[in-house]
Amino acid sequence: MPDDHRKGAATAGVDIHIDLGEKRVSTGSEGLDDILGGGFDPDRMYLYEGRPGTGKTTIALQFLLEGVRLGERVLYITLSESQRELALVAKRHGWTLDGIDVFELVPPETSLDPDRELTILHPAEIELSETTNVVFEKVAALDPTRVVFDSLSELRLLAQNSLRYRRQVLALKHFFAARHCTVVLLDDLSSADTDLQLHSICHGVVNLEQLALDYGAERRRIRVIKMRGIRFRGGYHDFTIVKGGLNIFPRLIAAEHHSKFEVEAASTGNSELDKLLGGGIERGTNALFIGSAGAGKSSLALTVALAAAQRGEHAVYFAFDEGRGTIEARAQTLGMPLDQALTNGTLKLQQIDPAELSPGEFAAGVRASVERDKAKVVVIDSLNGYLNAMPDERFLILQMHELLSYLGQQGVITILVLAQHGLVGPMDTPLDLSYLSDAVLMLRYFEVAGSVRRALSVVKKRSGNHEHTIREFQLTPNGVAVGPPLTQFSGIFSGTPTYTSDKELPTVRGANDQN
């Protein structure tokens, strides 16, 4: 098994997988296969559990459709849904039940027809043993390699007590194992307590959850609770239900991803800003632009992204707080060639709605930009919006640490924008990411002769030297303009920078004057 899966499951506390030469069985979900390091072991019984609406039926159909694609005989045994209901679910996902044998143990409206086959039964009207015997007969007749049993709640009601229920589930397990069949059981968790007996019987347990937030769309996540003999990536993984099935976003583990790249400083697109940073921003590092609202953080970030685009590299700008129209209008005001970069595809603007997007889905989008589109610069504007996408602030630092580590190991330059609370005076920072940042640029307002100006300084840079001065910068029709070092400055860290010299401020050079 590859080292990345060993690392990913080290925290899961599972047994070491012993390779017996058996080929894994795909779950039909690329994301779940990735979490499991390749899929299920064949000829075993697995459990998908979750409350109604979490997507159990959908992912179970994906499991069977993968078997159909491979030319296998597959069977869906349903005690709770009719074939018509399953066909509707499949249709809305763009699928068909062709190739899937559906065995109903729930009577449709036509069950009163005396000519109807007697294999259509109602589980509440027969004994548990009769139900299982009918299932055994159907399986023996079809001889499938993949089976979905939906759902165990009906079987639990028929059993009436836990001992009888356990015996029947064990009978199912031994019967299917003898027939070299991989089985997925569905359980809607209708019992009062978690059925740990069922967990002990099954070879693996996958839990699906749906969380209702105070505002915004519901969040769904999946977790592998147990997978006997298989290393898997532990913890929760976000997923969405879209047309075509479950779209699962495996939790990002930076240690699993590393690419070789040349360490060099890349220009920000402004020569004076490059000097302030000691030559530019090194590849594989990140820079935090921090300051109050309107100080110019987004304009600086857009300058860096456009500089990469003009070098022929691909840059992606994730906008949490502003719409595409606002960004394009700002670029036009500053004379930035944004339209050209968007047209030739070197720059991509992606607007993010924090109320609709989970952190796992966002991380997957960043990975796609880097691995599929070969992005060399990634801008996240802003971390305040990303924070709003998190259900729990405690985990933001951990997720951002993994994301920044991943981007750094891919040689990507990452620009983070963080808005502080307040305009002047002492600033309040909603979260502290300074220790994760390789470089920190602080933006402040200051006053000179009754006019409001902007100041820029680099307060931290891990790699290489940087200027320890304060520079004025302006937003001009020719782009961002950064002035020469200002020595008569005080109060930058108090939040109220003051220019104490009687001399006129030095001329600020525009973006088009840098050469």
Secondary structure, DSSP 8 states (H G I E B T S, - for coil): --HHHHHHTTTTT-------S---B--S-HHHHHHHTS-B-SS-EEEEEE-TTSSHHHHHHHHHHHHHHTT--EEEEESSS-HHHHHHHHHHTT---TTEEEEE-S--GGGG-TTS-TT---GGGS-HHHHHHHHHHHHHHH--SEEEEE-HHHHHHHH-SHHHHHHHHHHHHHHHHHTT-EEEEEE---SSS--HHHHHHSSEEEEEEEE--SSSS-EEEEEEEEETT-----SEEEEEEETTEEEEE----GGG--------EE--S-HHHHHHTTSSEETT-EEEEEESTTSSHHHHHHHHHHHHHHTT-EEEEEESSS-HHHHHHHHHHTT--HHHHHHHTSEEEEE--TTT--HHHHHHHHHHHHHTS-EEEEEEE-HHHHHHT-S-GGGHHHHHHHHHHHHHHTT-EEEEEEE-B-SSSS-B-SS--GGG-SEEEEEEEEEETTEEEEEEEEEEESSS----SEEEEEEETTEEEEEEEESSEE-TTTT--EE--SS-----B-GGG--
